Amino acid sequence: EADIYQTPRYLVIGTGKKITLECSQTMGHDKMYWYQQDPGMELHLIHYSYGVNSTEKGDLSSESTVSRIRTEHFPLTLESARPSHTSQYLCASSAPPGTGARKLFFGSGTQLSVL
Amino acid sequence: AQTVTQSQPEMSVQEAETVTLSCTYDTSENNYYLFWYKQPPSRQMILVIRQEAYKQQNATENRFSVNFQKAAKSFSLKISDSQLGDTAMYFCAFMKHEDNQFYFGTGTSLTVIP
């Protein structure tokens, strides 16, 4: 059902590396989100965007940054990865109010391991 | 602020039996949406069922139904005829009607036992 894609699915990297997690959706949704989730745990909102050139930090402090240059693309970047960044990162999008489809669509997630 | 509480970290059910997952929430809003999301071991989160607060009728999707008690701020999920594929984490979520923020509970890990 979901037309939202995340790459890579799994990533293992060394400390200090710069990484970008990709997220794209083909539904034309203006709202996009990044959540961080440890195994079997709750979701924490780390970034969100309400449209092109709009980005906000979420409830959980994160050293990552995001950009929204195109509606369909919402990448997340870590300038210098650390072991504490090891986690599952979930990208999501939602349709605008009034569309009758108020729900979150999730990507498959990126499991990041920093050694 | 909105909060969502799932008081059952783990549950199990025998295959073909019925199980109910609990969720309560706190809000001063009158118009909102409630959701149950499922996250199987493969980890992609999918929507199970959605309820609009202004609708009194409980939502139903095949074997999944909810018991929505607006006054009590309760939104439980009932899974009938449980199947092995129902094994997953289940998250309850809340969204204000004209907002774009989703508030999630801490999740309930459900295991269906053969």
Interface residues (C-beta under 8 A of the other chain):
Chain A: E1 A2 K31 Y33 G40 M41 E42 L43 L45 Y48 Y50 Q88 L90 A92 S94 P97 R102 K103 L104 F106 G107 S108 G109 Q111
Chain B: Y33 F35 Y37 S42 R43 Q44 M45 I46 L47 R50 M89 F91 A93 M95 H97 E98 N100 Q101 F102 F104 G105 T106 G107 S109
